[in-house]
Amino acid sequence: MVETTAPERILLTGATGAIGGRLLPALLERDAPVRALVRDPAKASLPSAVETVRGDVFAGEGMDAAFEGVDVAYYLIHAMGRGNKGDFAELDRRGAHAFGAAAGRAGVRRVIYLGGLGGRGEEQSHHLQSRAEVAKILAAHVPEPVHARAAMVIASDSQSFVILKHLVSRLPVMICPEWVGTSSQPIAARDVVSALRALSEVDGVPDEVQLGGAEVLTYREMMLRTADALGRRRPPMVPVPFMTPKLSSLWVSLFGGVEYPLVRPLVDGLRAEMIVREPPPAGVNDAPLGFDAAAREALAGS
């Protein structure tokens, strides 16, 4: 049986984002109070049960007040797309240092960070390297750091899934770069949220927890099965192995409905295998959804 502890107070960053916005209601179901760190509380539109504090992680503002009395904190933000010319790594580095140092000063027990599930090819991705660096910075400041590592999150507002959906919706023929043959273990948004909530409760959590869905698929297989979920004809796929990462990113940006500065690091990350190689602790991600069920939920707006 899994032993659990109830944290004194939870600090949540990214409470208005794709993952944090789904995690917040799950945290409110518990007895522990939840505090959200937001840049503008008046615009956040959070439930009245949530205590909001003003602060900016990347500017290092409001950190000490946010951490007062906090036992467990979630770091669910990143700077991709905010830096000059898409260079987000320095902003992420600065934010992690500010957040981690404030957590250390406040005596926070555990910081939970959601990063990317890397593997072979990870060294080629500036995006995944930056995520791993953030985890290392945060870990230096608290006694119980938890780096939750997930592959593509299947959600209605997940940028990676939005790109996938737009590509199969808009193109009668898919011109496929080499990375469409890369294997990954996509995970439903509900399973990520469930795992993140459990990671604040379970005792003895390792400093790295790998999260994935029920299936390992190539991106080609995900595209075809997304077409099935959309009720569309499966598009013919024409492999183009000589397409460079830059050309691939331009292609994805043009037809995937996402701006190039955000697409480029995502595409670089698609070349890395994202597969769970060490199962998470019992009670964290026990029975995740398969891809088809996760895609149906995402397409329905979940």
C-alpha positions in Angstrom: 0.0 0.0 0.0 1.3 3.5 -0.9 2.0 5.7 2.1 1.1 9.3 1.6 1.6 12.6 3.3 -0.6 15.8 3.1 1.5 18.9 2.4 1.0 22.0 4.5 0.6 24.3 1.5 1.1 23.9 -2.2 2.5 26.6 -4.5 1.5 26.2 -8.2 3.1 28.0 -11.1 1.5 27.9 -14.5 -2.0 27.8 -13.0 -3.5 29.2 -16.2 -1.5 27.0 -18.6 -2.3 23.7 -20.3 -1.1 21.5 -17.5 -1.4 23.7 -14.5 -4.9 24.7 -15.4 -5.9 21.1 -15.3 -3.9 20.3 -12.2 -5.4 23.1 -10.1 -8.9 21.6 -9.8 -7.3 18.2 -8.9 -5.3 19.9 -6.1 -8.3 21.7 -4.8 -10.0 18.4 -4.2 -7.6 17.9 -1.4 -7.6 19.5 2.1 -4.3 21.3 1.6 -4.5 25.0 0.7 -3.3 26.0 -2.8 -1.5 29.2 -3.6 -0.9 30.3 -7.3 1.9 32.5 -8.4 0.7 34.6 -11.3 2.0 37.8 -13.0 -1.4 39.5 -12.8 -3.9 38.1 -10.3 -6.7 40.4 -11.8 -6.4 38.6 -15.1 -5.9 35.1 -13.9 -9.6 34.3 -13.3 -8.8 31.5 -10.7 -11.3 29.9 -8.3 -12.0 31.8 -5.1 -10.5 28.9 -3.1 -7.1 29.6 -4.5 -4.8 32.2 -2.9 -3.1 34.2 -5.6 0.1 36.1 -5.2 1.7 38.4 -7.7 5.1 37.5 -9.0 7.3 36.9 -12.1 9.7 33.9 -12.0 11.7 35.1 -15.0 12.1 38.6 -13.4 12.8 37.1 -10.0 9.9 39.2 -8.5 7.6 38.1 -5.6 9.4 34.9 -4.9 9.8 35.1 -1.1 6.2 36.1 -0.5 5.0 33.3 -2.7 7.0 30.6 -0.8 6.0 31.7 2.7 4.7 28.6 4.5 4.9 26.4 1.4 5.8 22.7 1.7 5.5 21.5 -1.9 5.9 23.6 -5.1 5.1 22.9 -8.8 7.3 24.4 -11.5 5.2 24.2 -14.6 6.4 27.1 -16.7 9.0 27.5 -19.3 10.2 30.4 -21.5 10.1 28.8 -24.9 9.0 31.4 -27.4 9.5 34.3 -25.0 13.2 34.9 -25.5 14.8 37.0 -28.2 14.6 35.3 -31.6 13.4 32.1 -29.8 16.4 31.8 -27.6 14.6 30.6 -24.4 17.4 28.8 -22.6 18.8 31.8 -20.7 15.3 32.9 -19.5 14.6 29.3 -18.3 18.0 29.2 -16.6 17.3 32.6 -14.9 13.8 31.5 -13.8 15.0 28.2 -12.4 17.7 29.9 -10.3 15.3 32.5 -8.9 12.6 29.9 -8.1 15.0 27.3 -6.7 16.9 29.8 -4.5 13.6 31.2 -3.1 12.4 27.7 -2.4 15.6 26.9 -0.6 15.4 30.1 1.6 11.8 29.2 2.5 12.7 25.6 3.5 10.4 24.0 0.9 10.6 20.2 1.1 9.7 19.2 -2.5 9.7 20.9 -5.9 8.0 19.0 -8.8 9.1 20.0 -12.3 7.5 18.8 -15.5 10.1 18.3 -18.2 10.6 16.3 -21.3 11.1 12.6 -21.6 14.4 12.3 -23.4 16.4 9.4 -24.7 18.5 8.6 -27.8 18.9 11.8 -29.8 18.3 14.0 -26.8 21.7 15.5 -27.2 20.6 17.0 -30.6 17.7 19.0 -29.0 18.3 22.4 -27.5 14.8 22.2 -26.1 15.4 19.0 -24.2 18.8 20.1 -23.0 17.3 23.2 -21.6 14.6 21.2 -19.8 17.2 18.9 -18.2 19.3 21.9 -17.1 16.3 23.5 -15.4 15.7 20.3 -13.5 19.3 20.2 -12.4 19.2 23.8 -11.2 16.0 23.3 -9.2 17.4 20.1 -7.6 20.3 22.0 -6.1 18.0 23.9 -3.8 15.6 21.5 -2.1 15.9 18.1 -0.3 13.3 16.4 -2.5 13.4 17.5 -6.1 11.2 15.5 -8.5 11.8 15.8 -12.2 8.7 14.4 -13.9 9.6 13.6 -17.5 6.8 13.1 -20.0 6.6 12.7 -23.8 4.0 14.5 -25.9 1.0 15.4 -23.9 -2.3 14.7 -25.7 -4.5 17.6 -24.9 -6.7 20.1 -26.8 -4.3 22.9 -26.1 -1.0 21.0 -26.2 1.1 22.7 -28.9 2.6 19.3 -30.1 -0.9 17.8 -30.4 -2.3 20.9 -32.0 0.4 20.7 -34.7 -0.3 17.0 -35.2 -4.0 17.7 -35.6 -3.5 20.6 -38.0 -1.2 18.6 -40.2 -3.5 15.7 -40.8 -6.5 18.1 -41.1 -5.0 20.4 -43.7 -2.8 18.3 -45.9 -4.1 15.9 -48.6 -0.6 14.4 -48.9 2.0 14.4 -46.1 5.6 15.2 -47.0 7.3 13.4 -44.1 10.7 14.4 -42.7 12.9 11.6 -41.2 11.6 12.3 -37.6 8.2 10.9 -38.4 9.8 7.4 -37.8 10.9 8.3 -34.3 9.3 6.3 -31.5 7.5 8.1 -28.6 5.2 7.3 -25.8 2.5 10.0 -25.8 0.5 10.5 -22.7 -3.1 11.8 -22.1 -3.4 15.1 -20.2 -5.6 13.4 -17.5 -2.7 10.9 -16.8 -0.1 13.7 -16.5 -2.4 15.5 -14.1 -3.1 12.4 -12.0 0.6 11.6 -11.8 1.6 15.2 -10.9 -1.0 15.2 -8.1 0.2 11.9 -6.8 3.8 13.1 -6.8 3.0 15.7 -4.1 1.5 12.9 -1.9 3.6 9.8 -2.3 6.6 9.3 0.1 10.0 8.2 -1.1 9.6 9.5 -4.7 12.8 9.2 -6.8 14.3 12.4 -8.1 13.4 11.4 -11.7 10.0 10.0 -12.6 9.3 8.9 -16.2 5.7 9.2 -17.5 4.2 7.8 -20.6 0.9 6.5 -22.1 0.0 2.8 -22.7 1.6 2.6 -26.2 4.9 3.3 -27.9 4.2 4.7 -31.4 6.1 6.5 -34.2 4.9 10.0 -35.1 3.8 8.5 -38.4 1.5 6.1 -36.5 0.2 9.0 -34.4 -0.7 11.1 -37.5 -2.6 8.2 -39.1 -4.5 7.4 -35.9 -5.3 11.1 -35.4 -6.8 11.1 -38.9 -8.9 8.1 -37.8 -10.0 10.0 -34.7 -10.9 13.0 -36.8 -12.9 10.8 -39.2 -10.7 11.8 -42.1 -9.1 9.7 -44.8 -5.6 8.7 -43.9 -3.3 11.0 -46.0 -0.7 9.4 -48.2 2.8 9.9 -46.7 5.8 10.7 -48.9 9.1 10.3 -47.0 11.7 13.1 -47.6 14.8 12.0 -45.7 16.9 14.9 -46.9 14.7 17.6 -45.3 16.8 19.6 -42.9 15.5 20.6 -39.4 15.1 24.2 -40.6 13.0 23.2 -43.6 11.1 20.7 -41.6 10.3 23.4 -39.0 9.2 25.8 -41.8 6.9 23.1 -43.2 5.4 22.3 -39.8 4.9 26.0 -39.0 3.2 26.7 -42.4 0.7 23.8 -42.1 0.7 23.1 -38.4 -0.7 26.5 -37.3 2.1 27.4 -34.8 4.6 30.2 -35.2 8.2 29.2 -36.3 10.1 30.3 -33.2 8.0 27.9 -31.1 8.0 25.1 -33.8 11.8 24.9 -34.3 12.7 23.7 -30.8 9.7 21.3 -30.8 10.8 19.8 -34.1 14.4 19.4 -32.8 13.0 17.5 -29.9 10.9 15.2 -32.1 14.2 13.6 -33.3 14.7 12.1 -29.8 13.1 8.9 -28.8 10.8 9.6 -25.8 10.1 6.2 -24.2 9.7 5.2 -20.6 12.7 3.1 -19.7 12.2 3.0 -15.9 8.5 2.7 -14.7 7.3 5.3 -12.2 6.6 4.3 -8.6 3.3 2.5 -7.9 0.4 4.8 -7.5 1.8 7.5 -9.8 0.9 6.4 -13.4 -0.5 2.9 -13.0 -3.0 2.5 -15.9 -2.6 5.3 -18.5 -4.8 5.6 -21.5 -3.9 4.4 -25.0 -3.4 6.9 -27.8 -6.8 6.5 -29.4 -8.7 7.2 -26.2 -6.4 10.1 -25.4 -6.8 11.6 -28.8 -10.6 11.4 -28.6 -10.6 13.2 -25.3 -8.3 15.9 -26.7 -10.4 16.4 -29.8 -13.5 16.7 -27.6 -11.8 19.6 -25.9 -10.3 17.9 -22.9 
